[in-house]
Amino acid sequence: MDSQLLSYYEAIEKTSADMLAAAKAGNWDEVVKLEGACVLLISQLKHAARESALDGAAAKTKSRIMQRILMNDAEIRHLAEPWLQDLDDTLAGRRKTLH
């Protein structure tokens, strides 16, 4: 069962890496699509985790995977901030001025 749980974590990690690549490319539609896939994977993981637990070695692997997922998420958020500010400015009717 450890390998099944770890496969969910690995799939979430891969999806988060794909989200980061899409964010770096400025493909925010793809980021949103992949975020939906992550939500589904996390839901499946929660269901599977109710039925079993990870042993010590698997827990260490999980921890490393989670750290990479969190780093990807932080970088995606960093990349999204300027885009979100531009959207906020646009919605508020503020225009960018170039000097």
MIZASE-263524 format. One record per residue: x, y, z of N, C-alpha, C in turn; residue in one letter. Coordinates in steps of 0.001 Angstrom, whole numbers. Last residue first. Example, Ala and Ser with C-alpha at 12.3 -4.5 7.8 and 13.67 -1.06 7.14 Angstrom:
2
+---------+---------+---------+---------+---------+---------+---------+---------+---------+------+
:    n_c1 :    n_c2 :    n_c3 :   ca_c1 :   ca_c2 :   ca_c3 :    c_c1 :    c_c2 :    c_c3 : resn :
+---------+---------+---------+---------+---------+---------+---------+---------+---------+------+
:   12850 :   -2250 :    7080 :   13670 :   -1060 :    7140 :   12900 :      30 :    7870 :    S :
:   13190 :   -5690 :    7800 :   12300 :   -4500 :    7800 :   13200 :   -3300 :    7800 :    A :
+---------+---------+---------+---------+---------+---------+---------+---------+---------+------+
end
This chain:
99
+---------+---------+---------+---------+---------+---------+---------+---------+---------+------+
:    n_c1 :    n_c2 :    n_c3 :   ca_c1 :   ca_c2 :   ca_c3 :    c_c1 :    c_c2 :    c_c3 : resn :
+---------+---------+---------+---------+---------+---------+---------+---------+---------+------+
:    7069 :   54852 :  -18874 :    7912 :   56046 :  -18763 :    9206 :   55831 :  -19448 :    H :
:    3816 :   53810 :  -19296 :    5221 :   53525 :  -19582 :    5986 :   54839 :  -19561 :    L :
:    1219 :   52882 :  -17212 :    1866 :   53963 :  -17960 :    3331 :   53581 :  -18115 :    T :
:   -1686 :   50920 :  -17131 :    -230 :   51011 :  -16971 :     280 :   52180 :  -17776 :    K :
:   -4713 :   52054 :  -15646 :   -3914 :   51686 :  -16824 :   -2432 :   51774 :  -16487 :    R :
:   -7422 :   50945 :  -13780 :   -6134 :   51621 :  -13807 :   -5355 :   51136 :  -15015 :    R :
:   -9754 :   49558 :  -13463 :   -9739 :   50650 :  -14436 :   -8454 :   51432 :  -14466 :    G :
:   -9832 :   47343 :  -11969 :  -10072 :   48593 :  -11248 :  -10043 :   49804 :  -12190 :    A :
:   -9103 :   45431 :  -13805 :  -10466 :   45403 :  -13281 :  -10826 :   46695 :  -12555 :    L :
:   -6402 :   46191 :  -14126 :   -7330 :   46230 :  -15252 :   -8769 :   46284 :  -14769 :    T :
:   -5383 :   45669 :  -11569 :   -5332 :   47025 :  -12127 :   -6329 :   47174 :  -13272 :    D :
:   -5821 :   42899 :  -11442 :   -6456 :   43785 :  -10470 :   -6494 :   45216 :  -10994 :    D :
:   -4127 :   42097 :  -13515 :   -5557 :   41824 :  -13596 :   -6325 :   42753 :  -12654 :    L :
:   -1657 :   42902 :  -12458 :   -2127 :   43460 :  -13731 :   -3636 :   43271 :  -13880 :    D :
:   -1600 :   41236 :  -10208 :   -1634 :   42688 :  -10024 :   -2124 :   43363 :  -11295 :    Q :
:   -1444 :   38746 :  -11460 :   -2608 :   39053 :  -10637 :   -2726 :   40552 :  -10401 :    L :
:    1032 :   39028 :  -12665 :    -142 :   38800 :  -13490 :   -1407 :   39145 :  -12720 :    W :
:    2701 :   39206 :  -10416 :    2598 :   40332 :  -11359 :    1352 :   40224 :  -12242 :    P :
:    2045 :   36568 :   -9191 :    1802 :   37856 :   -8542 :    1742 :   39029 :   -9513 :    E :
:    2861 :   34294 :  -10539 :    1486 :   34759 :  -10727 :    1261 :   36153 :  -10161 :    A :
:    5433 :   33784 :   -9665 :    5220 :   34111 :  -11073 :    3838 :   34714 :  -11308 :    L :
:    4857 :   33159 :   -6994 :    5739 :   34287 :   -7301 :    5542 :   34739 :   -8749 :    H :
:    3310 :   30867 :   -7351 :    2708 :   32060 :   -6742 :    3541 :   33308 :   -7048 :    R :
:    5293 :   29203 :   -8405 :    4111 :   29524 :   -9215 :    3454 :   30788 :   -8672 :    I :
:    6986 :   29039 :   -6189 :    7471 :   29676 :   -7415 :    6312 :   30049 :   -8337 :    E :
:    5337 :   27691 :   -4378 :    5857 :   29026 :   -4046 :    6323 :   29755 :   -5298 :    A :
:    4955 :   25267 :   -5752 :    3825 :   26140 :   -5458 :    4292 :   27562 :   -5159 :    D :
:    7562 :   24222 :   -5732 :    6899 :   24522 :   -7000 :    5762 :   25516 :   -6782 :    N :
:    7849 :   23914 :   -2955 :    8749 :   24823 :   -3675 :    8137 :   25209 :   -5021 :    M :
:    5849 :   21994 :   -2480 :    5744 :   23317 :   -1863 :    6656 :   24331 :   -2540 :    L :
:    6930 :   19842 :   -3929 :    5614 :   20387 :   -4292 :    5467 :   21801 :   -3733 :    I :
:    9285 :   19410 :   -2475 :    9368 :   19832 :   -3880 :    8044 :   20436 :   -4346 :    R :
:    8164 :   18613 :     -36 :    9024 :   19796 :     -86 :    9134 :   20317 :   -1512 :    Q :
:    6858 :   16256 :    -810 :    6069 :   17399 :    -347 :    6887 :   18687 :    -376 :    M :
:    9074 :   14638 :   -1361 :    8147 :   14987 :   -2432 :    7347 :   16226 :   -2045 :    I :
:   10165 :   14412 :    1223 :   10962 :   15012 :     141 :   10059 :   15465 :   -1005 :    R :
:    8011 :   13106 :    2515 :    8467 :   14406 :    2976 :    9273 :   15127 :    1893 :    S :
:    7922 :   10661 :    1140 :    6784 :   11577 :    1091 :    7219 :   12977 :    1483 :    K :
:   10339 :    9611 :    2024 :   10152 :    9896 :     600 :    9013 :   10885 :     418 :    T :
:    9688 :    9301 :    4713 :   10796 :   10186 :    4337 :   10690 :   10571 :    2868 :    K :
:    7640 :    7432 :    4495 :    7329 :    8743 :    5062 :    8435 :    9749 :    4727 :    A :
:    9033 :    5233 :    3591 :    8074 :    5867 :    2689 :    7711 :    7260 :    3185 :    A :
:   10462 :    4645 :    5905 :   11170 :    4990 :    4673 :   10245 :    5711 :    3701 :    A :
:    8296 :    4139 :    7806 :    9332 :    5154 :    8002 :   10021 :    5596 :    6725 :    G :
:    5154 :    3632 :    6035 :    6194 :    3238 :    6980 :    7274 :    4323 :    7010 :    D :
:    1942 :    5193 :    5901 :    3266 :    4986 :    5333 :    4233 :    4530 :    6411 :    L :
:   -1275 :    3559 :    6132 :    -293 :    4554 :    6559 :    1053 :    4212 :    5926 :    A :
:   -4655 :    3220 :    4813 :   -3313 :    2751 :    5165 :   -2436 :    3909 :    5603 :    S :
:   -7114 :    4340 :    4345 :   -7037 :    2888 :    4419 :   -5665 :    2365 :    4809 :    E :
:   -6815 :    6992 :    4046 :   -7673 :    6535 :    5149 :   -7520 :    5034 :    5386 :    R :
:   -5418 :    7266 :    1710 :   -4673 :    7378 :    2968 :   -5497 :    6939 :    4166 :    A :
:   -7386 :    7191 :    -263 :   -6468 :    6055 :    -138 :   -5739 :    6076 :    1203 :    A :
:   -8554 :    9721 :     173 :   -9355 :    8502 :     281 :   -8454 :    7284 :     503 :    H :
:   -6390 :   11406 :    -338 :   -7035 :   11419 :     978 :   -7849 :   10153 :    1194 :    K :
:   -5933 :   10788 :   -3053 :   -4926 :   10488 :   -2038 :   -5550 :   10434 :    -651 :    L :
:   -8221 :   11856 :   -4229 :   -7974 :   10418 :   -4310 :   -6959 :    9973 :   -3259 :    Q :
:   -7753 :   14565 :   -3651 :   -8956 :   13901 :   -3151 :   -8779 :   12383 :   -3147 :    S :
:   -5433 :   14955 :   -5108 :   -5398 :   15116 :   -3645 :   -6606 :   14442 :   -3015 :    I :
:   -6402 :   14596 :   -7710 :   -5390 :   13687 :   -7165 :   -5337 :   13757 :   -5640 :    L :
:   -8152 :   16822 :   -7873 :   -8659 :   15456 :   -8002 :   -7676 :   14452 :   -7409 :    L :
:   -6310 :   18911 :   -7627 :   -7404 :   18792 :   -6663 :   -7968 :   17369 :   -6689 :    V :
:   -4763 :   18494 :   -9916 :   -4174 :   18339 :   -8576 :   -5252 :   18145 :   -7519 :    C :
:   -6590 :   19154 :  -11898 :   -6089 :   17778 :  -11835 :   -5465 :   17505 :  -10468 :    A :
:   -6831 :   21875 :  -11348 :   -7994 :   20999 :  -11202 :   -7590 :   19542 :  -11103 :    G :
:   -4288 :   22654 :  -12071 :   -4684 :   22816 :  -10678 :   -5911 :   21944 :  -10386 :    E :
:   -4395 :   22288 :  -14796 :   -3579 :   21375 :  -14001 :   -3905 :   21475 :  -12519 :    L :
:   -6041 :   24483 :  -15438 :   -6442 :   23114 :  -15782 :   -5682 :   22099 :  -14927 :    K :
:   -4438 :   26606 :  -14581 :   -5747 :   26384 :  -13956 :   -6230 :   24962 :  -14221 :    V :
:   -2278 :   26296 :  -16335 :   -2057 :   26252 :  -14889 :   -3373 :   25927 :  -14177 :    V :
:   -3537 :   26740 :  -18767 :   -3013 :   25401 :  -18476 :   -2757 :   25239 :  -16979 :    E :
:   -4044 :   29446 :  -18496 :   -5170 :   28521 :  -18692 :   -4737 :   27094 :  -18361 :    D :
:   -1509 :   30526 :  -18380 :   -2294 :   30474 :  -17152 :   -3528 :   29606 :  -17288 :    W :
:    1305 :   30394 :  -19584 :      88 :   29697 :  -20009 :    -814 :   29477 :  -18793 :    N :
:    3824 :   31354 :  -19152 :    2726 :   32316 :  -19187 :    1410 :   31724 :  -19631 :    G :
:    5835 :   29651 :  -18741 :    5529 :   29939 :  -20144 :    4406 :   30972 :  -20276 :    A :
:    5684 :   29420 :  -16012 :    6883 :   30047 :  -16583 :    6654 :   30439 :  -18037 :    K :
:    3277 :   27988 :  -15898 :    3349 :   29346 :  -15353 :    4549 :   30094 :  -15919 :    A :
:    4089 :   25556 :  -17001 :    3061 :   26342 :  -17678 :    3078 :   27788 :  -17195 :    A :
:    5917 :   24763 :  -15035 :    6373 :   24965 :  -16419 :    5366 :   25815 :  -17196 :    A :
:    4160 :   24538 :  -12859 :    5249 :   25509 :  -12821 :    5753 :   25800 :  -14230 :    L :
:    2562 :   22437 :  -13735 :    1953 :   23747 :  -13469 :    3024 :   24835 :  -13477 :    M :
:    4466 :   20418 :  -13761 :    3849 :   20827 :  -15032 :    3182 :   22197 :  -14888 :    D :
:    4881 :   20273 :  -11013 :    6002 :   20652 :  -11880 :    5480 :   21103 :  -13252 :    A :
:    2370 :   19371 :  -10239 :    2816 :   20692 :   -9774 :    4003 :   21181 :  -10603 :    S :
:    2400 :   16878 :  -11478 :    1418 :   17869 :  -11902 :    1828 :   19263 :  -11453 :    T :
:    4429 :   15672 :  -10002 :    4585 :   15863 :  -11449 :    3621 :   16921 :  -11954 :    K :
:    3231 :   15678 :   -7433 :    4491 :   16392 :   -7675 :    4686 :   16669 :   -9162 :    E :
:    1066 :   14021 :   -7911 :     824 :   15408 :   -7520 :    2077 :   16246 :   -7762 :    I :
:    2457 :   11670 :   -8442 :    1599 :   12247 :   -9478 :    1293 :   13712 :   -9178 :    A :
:    3691 :   11266 :   -5951 :    4522 :   11486 :   -7137 :    3705 :   12110 :   -8267 :    E :
:    1427 :   10801 :   -4358 :    2306 :   11946 :   -4082 :    3166 :   12281 :   -5293 :    Y :
:     528 :    8434 :   -5605 :    -311 :    9634 :   -5597 :     537 :   10883 :   -5345 :    Y :
:    2664 :    6758 :   -5057 :    2366 :    7066 :   -6460 :    1445 :    8281 :   -6560 :    S :
:    2502 :    6499 :   -2303 :    3602 :    7279 :   -2864 :    3342 :    7635 :   -4325 :    L :
:     242 :    4827 :   -2194 :     187 :    6178 :   -1640 :    1294 :    7054 :   -2222 :    L :
:    1335 :    2556 :   -3447 :     155 :    3215 :   -4013 :      50 :    4651 :   -3493 :    Q :
:    3440 :    1887 :   -1765 :    3751 :    2291 :   -3134 :    2555 :    2977 :   -3787 :    S :
:    2068 :    1178 :     581 :    2968 :    2333 :     571 :    3211 :    2823 :    -844 :    D :
:     825 :   -1200 :       0 :       0 :       0 :       0 :     866 :    1260 :       0 :    M :
+---------+---------+---------+---------+---------+---------+---------+---------+---------+------+
end
